[in-house]
């Protein structure tokens, strides 16, 4: 991919349609956490789903399913491990 550059820091928007701007990791992760919590609180945990990858470690897949079940309150999990 000639001409493409790699993103090396988080980017966030300050409002719908606003341009992306550089953010700290703390700001970006706080925004993501607030977004997940708002979606769960508005639509319920079962509105959240997670798909994990067979190339991830067992530990990463365990952490992902634990997040979905405990934090988000969802059993909507799937993985490509079974294919």
Buried (B, 14 or more C-beta within 10 A) or exposed (E): EEEEEEEEEBEBEEEEEEEEEEBEEEEBEEBEEEEBEEBBEEEEBEEBEBEBEEEBEEEEBEEBBEBBBEBBEBEBBEBEEEE
